[in-house]
């Protein structure tokens, strides 16, 4: 999806808490202090709750890719599912390598906000790679090869 980037994939398709609008639906409390004074913002708490829900209800493509990425079995990289980054939730993230993987369905075909979301996620230090769901379902070897190359780059092995 999108132009530029690795192998024709670019941008960052991220679940945006604000839905179709521009601004997030949930804003941090002034000073960034959440309920209970523990330093957790309301946005973080709601994103965590939403991420848990998304983990319980994966798409077919997410479930299939997760079967390869789970339990550090893919190139010894520890990935997490539905990981909150800023005001977004990445489908998969390897925190130690700062690599985010997003799977896009048809709803992202002409999304004008994907480039903006990518810039925000990249501002958090992550490299974003995206795949169409049908690529995962029909060309898993190719998808895994691209992810393996990105892992090698992140580890300075290339």
C-alpha positions as CSV (number, residue, x, y, z in Angstrom):
1,X,0.0,0.0,0.0
2,X,1.2,3.4,-0.7
3,X,4.3,4.4,-2.7
4,X,7.9,4.4,-1.7
5,X,9.5,2.4,1.0
6,X,10.7,-1.1,1.0
7,X,9.6,-3.2,-2.0
8,X,6.8,-0.9,-2.8
9,X,5.3,-0.9,0.7
10,X,5.4,2.4,2.4
11,X,3.5,4.4,5.0
12,X,2.2,3.0,8.3
13,X,-1.3,1.6,8.5
14,X,-2.1,2.1,12.2
15,X,-5.2,1.7,14.1
16,X,-6.0,5.3,15.1
17,X,-7.9,5.8,18.3
18,X,-9.7,8.8,16.8
19,X,-11.4,6.7,14.1
20,X,-12.0,8.6,10.8
21,X,-11.4,12.1,12.2
22,X,-8.2,13.9,12.6
23,X,-7.8,14.3,16.4
24,X,-7.6,11.4,18.9
25,X,-10.9,10.6,20.6
26,X,-9.1,10.4,24.0
27,X,-6.7,13.0,25.2
28,X,-4.2,12.8,28.0
29,X,-5.0,14.6,31.2
30,X,-3.1,17.9,31.7
31,X,0.4,17.2,32.8
32,X,0.3,13.7,31.5
33,X,-0.8,12.3,34.8
34,X,-3.5,9.6,34.7
35,X,-5.9,8.3,37.3
36,X,-4.3,7.1,40.5
37,X,-1.2,9.4,40.1
38,X,0.9,6.5,38.7
39,X,1.9,8.5,35.6
40,X,-0.2,6.5,33.2
41,X,-2.4,8.6,31.0
42,X,-6.0,7.9,30.2
43,X,-5.0,7.5,26.5
44,X,-2.5,4.7,27.5
45,X,-5.1,2.9,29.6
46,X,-7.7,3.0,26.8
47,X,-5.2,2.0,24.1
48,X,-4.1,-0.9,26.3
49,X,-7.7,-2.0,26.7
50,X,-8.4,-1.7,23.0
51,X,-5.1,-3.6,22.2
52,X,-6.3,-6.4,24.4
53,X,-9.6,-6.5,22.5
54,X,-7.8,-6.5,19.1
55,X,-5.6,-9.4,20.3
56,X,-8.7,-11.5,21.1
57,X,-10.2,-10.9,17.7
58,X,-7.4,-11.1,15.1
59,X,-8.0,-11.1,11.4
60,X,-7.2,-14.3,9.4
61,X,-4.0,-12.6,8.1
62,X,-2.9,-11.5,11.6
63,X,-3.4,-15.0,13.0
64,X,-1.4,-16.6,10.2
65,X,1.5,-14.2,10.4
66,X,1.5,-14.4,14.3
67,X,2.0,-18.2,14.0
68,X,5.4,-17.4,12.5
69,X,6.4,-14.4,14.6
70,X,5.2,-15.6,18.1
71,X,7.5,-16.8,20.9
72,X,10.7,-15.3,19.4
73,X,10.8,-18.2,16.9
74,X,11.4,-16.0,13.8
75,X,15.1,-15.0,13.6
76,X,15.1,-14.8,17.4
77,X,13.2,-11.5,17.3
78,X,10.5,-11.0,20.0
79,X,7.4,-9.6,18.5
80,X,4.3,-8.5,20.3
81,X,0.8,-8.2,18.9
82,X,-1.4,-5.1,18.9
83,X,1.3,-2.9,20.5
84,X,0.4,0.7,21.5
85,X,2.8,3.3,20.0
86,X,1.8,6.9,20.6
87,X,-1.9,7.2,19.8
88,X,-1.8,4.2,17.5
89,X,-1.8,0.4,17.8
90,X,0.6,-1.5,15.6
91,X,-0.4,-5.0,14.5
92,X,3.0,-6.3,15.4
93,X,6.1,-4.7,16.9
94,X,9.6,-5.8,17.8
95,X,10.4,-3.3,20.5
96,X,14.1,-4.2,20.8
97,X,14.7,-3.6,17.1
98,X,12.2,-0.8,16.8
99,X,10.4,-2.5,13.9
100,X,6.6,-2.3,13.4
101,X,4.7,-4.5,11.0
102,X,1.2,-3.5,9.9
103,X,-1.3,-5.6,7.8
104,X,-3.8,-3.6,5.7
105,X,-7.1,-4.7,4.5
106,X,-9.2,-3.0,1.9
107,X,-10.1,-0.1,4.2
108,X,-6.6,1.3,3.7
109,X,-6.7,1.3,-0.1
110,X,-7.1,5.1,-0.4
111,X,-6.4,6.2,3.1
112,X,-5.1,9.8,3.0
113,X,-3.9,9.7,6.6
114,X,-1.5,6.7,6.4
115,X,1.5,8.9,5.5
116,X,0.8,11.1,8.5
117,X,0.4,8.2,10.8
118,X,3.7,6.7,9.5
119,X,5.5,9.9,10.3
120,X,4.2,9.9,13.9
121,X,5.1,6.2,14.5
122,X,8.5,6.8,13.0
123,X,8.9,9.8,15.3
124,X,8.7,7.2,18.1
125,X,11.7,5.5,16.6
126,X,10.1,2.6,14.7
127,X,10.7,1.5,11.2
128,X,7.3,0.8,9.6
129,X,6.7,-2.0,7.1
130,X,3.3,-2.8,5.7
131,X,1.7,-5.6,3.8
132,X,-1.7,-6.2,2.3
133,X,-3.7,-8.9,3.9
134,X,-3.9,-10.8,0.6
135,X,0.0,-10.8,0.5
136,X,0.1,-12.5,3.8
137,X,-2.5,-15.0,2.8
138,X,-1.1,-15.7,-0.6
139,X,2.7,-15.1,-0.3
140,X,3.8,-15.8,3.2
141,X,7.3,-16.7,2.1
142,X,7.7,-13.3,0.4
143,X,6.3,-11.5,3.5
144,X,8.6,-13.4,5.8
145,X,11.6,-12.7,3.6
146,X,11.0,-8.9,3.8
147,X,10.6,-9.0,7.5
148,X,13.8,-11.1,7.8
149,X,15.7,-8.5,5.8
150,X,14.4,-5.7,8.0
151,X,15.5,-7.6,11.1
152,X,18.9,-8.0,9.6
153,X,19.1,-4.3,8.8
154,X,18.0,-3.4,12.3
155,X,20.7,-5.6,13.8
156,X,23.3,-4.1,11.4
157,X,23.9,-7.4,9.8
158,X,23.5,-6.0,6.3
